[in-house]
Amino acid sequence: MECNPINNTLCGNFTYFTIYNIIYIIYIETKIKGILFRPDSNNDIVPMPSSLMNFLSQPLNFKNPIVFREFWKISNWDMNYLVITAASWSIKGMMLGAYDYFSTS
């Protein structure tokens, strides 16, 4: 069985999920800086996955309406993990549809 990010198998979906998450994390880290890699108590730059997870969950932070509103502004959608995930899977669906259409023709 073929495993590529476009096919609709478990392996293909996992590969696609992994690729777009890596690209998204690199984008966020270069745009904002200090989300995943932060200084520790010794002032050494170390990966902090808990900081990244906190950032990714901020679009659902109903307890802080200011933060919630900021993530849902159209100008900030590139930082909103939910919007990026929905867009990425929509693009994958379109690619899969085009692949199916052209491969059966």
DRENPA-3360 file (N, C-alpha, C; in nm, 2 decimals, always signed):
BEGIN
1 = MECNPINN = +0.08/-0.12/+0.00/+0.00/+0.00/+0.00/+0.09/+0.12/+0.00 ~ +0.05/+0.22/-0.08/+0.12/+0.34/-0.09/+0.09/+0.44/+0.03 ~ +0.19/+0.50/+0.08/+0.17/+0.60/+0.19/+0.23/+0.73/+0.15 ~ +0.14/+0.82/+0.11/+0.18/+0.95/+0.08/+0.08/+1.05/+0.14 ~ +0.12/+1.17/+0.16/+0.03/+1.27/+0.24/-0.10/+1.30/+0.17 ~ -0.12/+1.26/+0.04/-0.24/+1.30/-0.03/-0.34/+1.19/-0.02 ~ -0.30/+1.06/-0.01/-0.40/+0.95/-0.01/-0.48/+0.95/+0.12 ~ -0.59/+0.89/+0.12/-0.68/+0.90/+0.24/-0.67/+0.78/+0.32;
9 = TLCGNFTY = -0.55/+0.73/+0.35/-0.53/+0.62/+0.44/-0.49/+0.67/+0.57 ~ -0.48/+0.59/+0.67/-0.44/+0.63/+0.81/-0.29/+0.68/+0.80 ~ -0.21/+0.61/+0.73/-0.07/+0.65/+0.71/-0.06/+0.78/+0.64 ~ -0.14/+0.80/+0.53/-0.14/+0.93/+0.46/-0.19/+1.04/+0.54 ~ -0.29/+1.02/+0.62/-0.35/+1.12/+0.71/-0.25/+1.16/+0.82 ~ -0.18/+1.06/+0.87/-0.08/+1.08/+0.98/+0.04/+1.16/+0.92 ~ +0.08/+1.12/+0.80/+0.19/+1.19/+0.74/+0.15/+1.34/+0.71 ~ +0.04/+1.36/+0.66/-0.01/+1.50/+0.63/-0.02/+1.58/+0.76;
17 = FTIYNIIY = -0.08/+1.52/+0.86/-0.09/+1.59/+0.99/+0.05/+1.62/+1.05 ~ +0.14/+1.53/+1.04/+0.28/+1.56/+1.09/+0.34/+1.67/+1.01 ~ +0.33/+1.67/+0.88/+0.40/+1.77/+0.79/+0.34/+1.91/+0.82 ~ +0.21/+1.92/+0.82/+0.15/+2.06/+0.84/+0.18/+2.11/+0.98 ~ +0.18/+2.02/+1.08/+0.21/+2.07/+1.21/+0.36/+2.11/+1.23 ~ +0.45/+2.04/+1.16/+0.59/+2.09/+1.17/+0.60/+2.22/+1.10 ~ +0.54/+2.24/+0.98/+0.55/+2.36/+0.91/+0.48/+2.48/+1.00 ~ +0.37/+2.45/+1.06/+0.30/+2.55/+1.14/+0.39/+2.59/+1.26;
25 = IIYIETKI = +0.45/+2.49/+1.33/+0.53/+2.52/+1.44/+0.65/+2.60/+1.40 ~ +0.72/+2.57/+1.29/+0.83/+2.65/+1.24/+0.78/+2.79/+1.21 ~ +0.67/+2.80/+1.15/+0.62/+2.94/+1.11/+0.59/+3.02/+1.24 ~ +0.52/+2.96/+1.34/+0.49/+3.03/+1.46/+0.62/+3.07/+1.53 ~ +0.71/+2.98/+1.54/+0.84/+3.01/+1.61/+0.92/+3.12/+1.54 ~ +0.92/+3.12/+1.41/+0.99/+3.23/+1.34/+0.92/+3.36/+1.35 ~ +0.78/+3.36/+1.34/+0.71/+3.48/+1.35/+0.70/+3.55/+1.48 ~ +0.67/+3.47/+1.59/+0.65/+3.52/+1.72/+0.78/+3.51/+1.81;
33 = KGILFRPD = +0.85/+3.40/+1.79/+0.97/+3.36/+1.87/+0.93/+3.34/+2.02 ~ +0.99/+3.24/+2.07/+0.97/+3.21/+2.21/+0.85/+3.13/+2.25 ~ +0.79/+3.06/+2.15/+0.67/+2.98/+2.18/+0.72/+2.84/+2.22 ~ +0.80/+2.78/+2.14/+0.85/+2.64/+2.17/+0.98/+2.65/+2.24 ~ +1.07/+2.73/+2.19/+1.21/+2.74/+2.25/+1.22/+2.86/+2.33 ~ +1.23/+2.84/+2.46/+1.24/+2.95/+2.56/+1.35/+2.93/+2.66 ~ +1.40/+3.04/+2.72/+1.51/+3.03/+2.82/+1.46/+2.96/+2.95 ~ +1.54/+2.87/+3.00/+1.50/+2.81/+3.13/+1.56/+2.88/+3.24;
41 = SNNDIVPM = +1.57/+2.83/+3.36/+1.62/+2.90/+3.48/+1.77/+2.93/+3.47 ~ +1.84/+2.85/+3.39/+1.98/+2.88/+3.36/+2.01/+2.97/+3.24 ~ +1.90/+3.02/+3.19/+1.90/+3.11/+3.07/+1.95/+3.04/+2.94 ~ +1.94/+2.90/+2.94/+1.97/+2.82/+2.82/+1.84/+2.81/+2.75 ~ +1.84/+2.82/+2.61/+1.73/+2.80/+2.53/+1.70/+2.65/+2.52 ~ +1.58/+2.61/+2.56/+1.54/+2.47/+2.56/+1.40/+2.46/+2.51 ~ +1.36/+2.35/+2.45/+1.22/+2.33/+2.40/+1.13/+2.31/+2.52 ~ +1.02/+2.38/+2.51/+0.91/+2.37/+2.62/+0.78/+2.34/+2.55;
49 = PSSLMNFL = +0.75/+2.21/+2.53/+0.63/+2.17/+2.46/+0.50/+2.22/+2.54 ~ +0.51/+2.24/+2.67/+0.39/+2.29/+2.74/+0.36/+2.43/+2.70 ~ +0.46/+2.51/+2.67/+0.43/+2.65/+2.62/+0.37/+2.64/+2.49 ~ +0.41/+2.55/+2.40/+0.35/+2.54/+2.27/+0.21/+2.50/+2.28 ~ +0.18/+2.40/+2.36/+0.04/+2.35/+2.38/-0.05/+2.46/+2.44 ~ +0.00/+2.54/+2.53/-0.08/+2.65/+2.58/-0.11/+2.75/+2.47 ~ -0.01/+2.78/+2.38/-0.03/+2.87/+2.27/-0.14/+2.82/+2.18 ~ -0.13/+2.69/+2.14/-0.22/+2.63/+2.05/-0.37/+2.63/+2.10;
57 = SQPLNFKN = -0.38/+2.62/+2.23/-0.52/+2.62/+2.29/-0.58/+2.76/+2.31 ~ -0.50/+2.86/+2.29/-0.55/+3.00/+2.32/-0.67/+3.04/+2.24 ~ -0.69/+2.99/+2.12/-0.82/+3.03/+2.05/-0.94/+2.99/+2.12 ~ -0.93/+2.89/+2.21/-1.05/+2.85/+2.29/-1.04/+2.90/+2.43 ~ -0.97/+3.00/+2.46/-0.96/+3.06/+2.59/-1.07/+3.15/+2.62 ~ -1.18/+3.09/+2.66/-1.31/+3.17/+2.69/-1.29/+3.25/+2.82 ~ -1.20/+3.21/+2.90/-1.19/+3.28/+3.03/-1.12/+3.42/+3.02 ~ -1.05/+3.44/+2.91/-0.98/+3.57/+2.88/-1.04/+3.62/+2.75;
65 = PIVFREFW = -1.14/+3.70/+2.75/-1.20/+3.74/+2.62/-1.11/+3.83/+2.54 ~ -1.02/+3.90/+2.59/-0.92/+3.98/+2.51/-0.84/+3.89/+2.42 ~ -0.78/+3.78/+2.49/-0.70/+3.69/+2.41/-0.78/+3.61/+2.31 ~ -0.90/+3.57/+2.35/-0.99/+3.50/+2.26/-1.02/+3.59/+2.14 ~ -1.06/+3.71/+2.16/-1.09/+3.80/+2.04/-0.97/+3.82/+1.95 ~ -0.85/+3.84/+2.01/-0.73/+3.86/+1.93/-0.70/+3.74/+1.83 ~ -0.72/+3.62/+1.88/-0.70/+3.50/+1.80/-0.80/+3.49/+1.69 ~ -0.92/+3.54/+1.70/-1.02/+3.53/+1.60/-1.03/+3.64/+1.51;
73 = KISNWDMN = -0.95/+3.75/+1.52/-0.94/+3.85/+1.42/-0.89/+3.79/+1.29 ~ -0.94/+3.83/+1.18/-0.89/+3.78/+1.05/-0.74/+3.81/+1.03 ~ -0.69/+3.92/+1.08/-0.55/+3.95/+1.06/-0.46/+3.85/+1.14 ~ -0.52/+3.78/+1.24/-0.44/+3.69/+1.32/-0.48/+3.55/+1.30 ~ -0.55/+3.52/+1.20/-0.59/+3.38/+1.17/-0.46/+3.29/+1.14 ~ -0.35/+3.35/+1.10/-0.23/+3.27/+1.07/-0.17/+3.21/+1.20 ~ -0.21/+3.27/+1.32/-0.16/+3.22/+1.45/-0.27/+3.13/+1.51 ~ -0.39/+3.12/+1.46/-0.49/+3.04/+1.52/-0.49/+2.90/+1.47;
81 = YLVITAAS = -0.45/+2.81/+1.56/-0.43/+2.67/+1.52/-0.55/+2.61/+1.46 ~ -0.67/+2.64/+1.52/-0.79/+2.58/+1.47/-0.82/+2.62/+1.32 ~ -0.80/+2.75/+1.29/-0.82/+2.80/+1.15/-0.72/+2.73/+1.06 ~ -0.59/+2.72/+1.10/-0.49/+2.66/+1.02/-0.52/+2.51/+0.99 ~ -0.56/+2.45/+1.10/-0.60/+2.30/+1.08/-0.71/+2.28/+0.99 ~ -0.82/+2.36/+1.00/-0.93/+2.35/+0.91/-0.89/+2.38/+0.77 ~ -0.81/+2.48/+0.75/-0.77/+2.52/+0.62/-0.68/+2.41/+0.56 ~ -0.59/+2.35/+0.64/-0.50/+2.25/+0.59/-0.58/+2.12/+0.55;
89 = WSIKGMML = -0.68/+2.08/+0.63/-0.75/+1.96/+0.59/-0.85/+1.99/+0.47 ~ -0.89/+2.12/+0.46/-0.97/+2.15/+0.34/-0.89/+2.14/+0.21 ~ -0.76/+2.19/+0.22/-0.67/+2.19/+0.11/-0.64/+2.04/+0.08 ~ -0.62/+1.96/+0.18/-0.59/+1.82/+0.15/-0.71/+1.75/+0.08 ~ -0.83/+1.79/+0.13/-0.95/+1.73/+0.06/-0.96/+1.77/-0.08 ~ -0.93/+1.90/-0.11/-0.93/+1.94/-0.25/-0.82/+1.87/-0.33 ~ -0.70/+1.85/-0.27/-0.60/+1.78/-0.34/-0.64/+1.64/-0.37 ~ -0.70/+1.57/-0.27/-0.74/+1.44/-0.29/-0.85/+1.43/-0.39;
97 = GAYDYFST = -0.94/+1.52/-0.40/-1.05/+1.52/-0.50/-0.99/+1.54/-0.64 ~ -0.89/+1.63/-0.65/-0.83/+1.65/-0.78/-0.74/+1.53/-0.82 ~ -0.68/+1.47/-0.73/-0.60/+1.35/-0.75/-0.69/+1.23/-0.80 ~ -0.80/+1.21/-0.73/-0.90/+1.11/-0.77/-0.95/+1.14/-0.91 ~ -0.99/+1.27/-0.94/-1.05/+1.30/-1.06/-0.95/+1.28/-1.18 ~ -0.83/+1.32/-1.16/-0.73/+1.31/-1.27/-0.67/+1.17/-1.29 ~ -0.67/+1.10/-1.18/-0.61/+0.96/-1.19/-0.71/+0.86/-1.25 ~ -0.84/+0.89/-1.24/-0.94/+0.80/-1.30/-0.98/+0.84/-1.44;
105 = S = -0.94/+0.96/-1.48/-0.98/+1.00/-1.62/-0.90/+0.94/-1.73;
% end
